Amino acid sequence: MRIVLVGPPGAGKGTQATRLAETLHIPHISTGDLFRANISRQTELGKLAKSYMDAGNLVPDEVTIAMAKDRMLQPDAEGGFLLDGFPRNVSQAEALDELLASEGMRLDAVLDLEAPEDEVVKRIAGRRVCRNDSAHVFHVTYNAPKTEGVCDVCGGELYQRDDDSEETVRTRLEVYHTQTEPIIDYYKAQGLVVTISATGAVDEVTTRALEALKRDE
């Protein structure tokens, strides 16, 4: 299957993308991974992207699209892929359609993870990360440490990252509503959108997503 995963920040896209890709035996292609891989390998696209990032500018759509195209045409993606973080706007969605059509391919589904805005803010703003090891992540409500402000694993100080503050989260949500959400209507016009609730336990959301995709086949 060729799937695009969309949803607001905090909807659990990264977690669900990994789980769905493993279950469906297709590669999980995220924008962040694409940038990191190209920059670390010092590809021409990576160097170009880094030049924009170092200057504090957004990487142009055409660079992101070229990276995505290169990745989608790799042998492990012949049987499908799951795109996470791309397309990010309607112009990228249009470019993706053109790219796939030129290769004789098309999307099978666009999975829309729906989550109430207040729940999203609560999920992100409640995260606390260990200063010693950022892999140690807790949540003041859903996964509270035994001692407030102290990592259960190593005893390090837990803190809230700047981009997890409520003000920053609401700004990120506004960007999502303005730039990315319109692609849902774009794909609805093609009959590709499958919407599920992203609230509840992680396993429940994964099961919900797999069942929705199966019904859509």
N, C-alpha and C positions, 0 to 999 in steps of 0.2 A: 504493500500500500504506500501511496505517496500522500503524506499528511502534513498540514500546517497546523500548529498549535498556537492558539491566541488566548489572551486573558490578561487582566490587570496585574500590576505588580502585587505580589503577595498571594496570588491565586494558587501557587504551587506548581507553576509550569515546569520548573527545572526537575522537581521530584517526579512528577507524572511523566515528563518526557523520557527520563531515564527508564522508568518502569515499563512504559508502553513500548519503547524501542526494543528493550530486552525481550518482552513477551512476543512481539510481532517479528523479531529477528531482522530488524532494519536499523541502520545507523541513526543515531541522534545527532543532528547537525544544528549547533547553536551558533549565533552570531559571535558571542564572546570567544568560543573555542576557535572559530575561524580566524578571528583577529590574532589571538594568541599563537596559533599554529603558524600562520604566515609570517608574523613578526619574528618568532623564535627561529624559523627556518631561513629568515632573511630573503624571502621570495621578493620578486619585483613588486607584487601587490602589497606584501607586508611592509616593504620599505616606503611605498607610497602612502599607505594608511598611517604609518608611524609619523611621517612628516606632517600630516594634518593634525594628528593627536598631540605631537610635541609642540605644535604652534597653538594648541588650545582650540582647534577648530573641529567641527564635525566631519567625519569621513564621508565623502560624497557617495550618493546612491550607487553610481556606476562602479565604484571600487568594491563596495559590499556585494553587489550583484555579481561581479566578476569572480570574487572569492567563492560565493555560493555556487555559481555555475561549475567552477573547477571541482568543488567537493562533490556535487551531485552526479558528476560524470565519472567518479571513481568506481572501480569494479565492485566494491562492496555495496554500492547503492543501486546496482542494477535491478534488484528486486523491490526497491522502494526506499523511502527515507522519511524521517520525521523532522520537520523544520521548526525550530524554536527561536523566536526573536527575529525571524525573517519570513515574510516581508513585514516591515515596520510601518509602512504607509501605502496608500493606494498606488502611487507611481511605482513602488517596488513590486506590488502585487501584479500590476500590468506587465512589468518587465519579466517577472517570473512566468507569467502565462505565455509570453512570447518565447522565452527561453525554452520552456518545456515543449511548446508546439514545434519549435525548430528541431527538436530531438525526437519528435513523434511520441511525446509523453503528455500526460495531463494529471492534475491532482485528483485524488479519490475522495478526500474529505478535508474539511477545515473544522477542527475540534475547538469549540469555544468554551473555555472554562469560566463559568459565571460565579462571582462572589460579591456579596453586599459590600459596599464601600467601607462601612464602619467595621466590618469583620476584617477586611484587608488592612486597615489602619491598625487595628488591634493586634493582628498577627505580626506585622513588621515592627511597629513601635515597641512591642513587648520583648523583642529579641535582645539577648545579652550575650556578648562574645568574650571569650577569655583572652586577656592580653598576652598570655604566654603561648597560646596555640589557638589560632582562629578556627580550627576544626571543632573546637569545643564550644558548642552553641546551646544556649538555654533560652527559656521563655518564662517571663514572670507569671504567666497564667497556665500555659500548657505543659511546660517542662521546667518547673521551678527548681533551682539548686537547693540542696539541703540547708545551706546557710546563705542568706541573702548576700549577693555581691561576691560570692566566693565559688570558684569552679570546683565541682565535685571530683573532677579527674586529677587535677594537679595543684589545686589550691590557689591558682592565679586569680587576679582581680577580674571581675566581670564588668563590662562597660557597654554602653549603647553607642554604636557607630553613628557618626554624623548623618549618614544617609538613611538611617533608620528612625530619625526623629519624626514626630507626627507632622510637623510643618513640611519637611522634605518629602515625606510619603504622599501628602496631599498634592504637592507640586508634581510629583511623578505621575499621580493619578490623572491630574489635569492634562499633562502631556499625552498620556495614554488615550484619554477621551478625545482629544483634539486630533492627534496624528494617527494612532493605530486603530482605534475603534471603527473608523469608517471602512476599514477593509472587510469588516463583518458584513455590512450591507453590500459591498462589492461582490463578495463571494455568495451571499444569499441569492443574489440575482442569477447566479449560476447553479443554484440548488445544491451547494456543497457544504453548507454550514450545519454542524451537529452541535447543539448546545446542551451542556450538562451542568449540574450544580457542583461547584468545587468545595462546598462546605462538608464537614464531617471528617471521619477518619481517613487517613491516606489510602488504606486498602479499599475502603468503600468507594472512594473517588475513582481509583484505578479500575475497579470492577464495573462501575457505572460507565466509564469511558469505553472500555472494551466492548461492553454490551451495546452501547450506542453506535460504535463503529461497525460492529457486526450487523446490526439492523440496517445500517446505511449501505452495506455492500450490494 
